[in-house]
């Protein structure tokens, strides 16, 4: 989330949906092994590997690439780069949001994914 009032409120609402009140049908807590694997992936994320980037062009499916406009983990320019390397990509950058854009813009994101799947299907 960004530091605007709108973004902060959207973040609070998302946290309420994720952590507040729901007592059944919750995901199991992650294991230490899962967290370590995610940490390792994040640590190697920024290391350029041009051979892997070239392989992306072989993906023949239509791909929906989405991101927040202020994401500090995956900068929007990388989402645009990825979309440019894919033969058939749709890209959407959600305003006033960061890495949790899909929680802050949950209704719009769900509608966009639904429309994408209808179009690509």
Buried (B, 14 or more C-beta within 10 A) or exposed (E): BBEEEEBBEBBEBBEEEEEEEEEEEEEEEEEEEEEEEEEEEEEEEEEEEEEEEEEBEEEEEBBBBBBBBBBEEBEBEBBBBBBEBBEEBBBBBBBBBBBBBBBBBBEEBEEBBEEBEEEEE
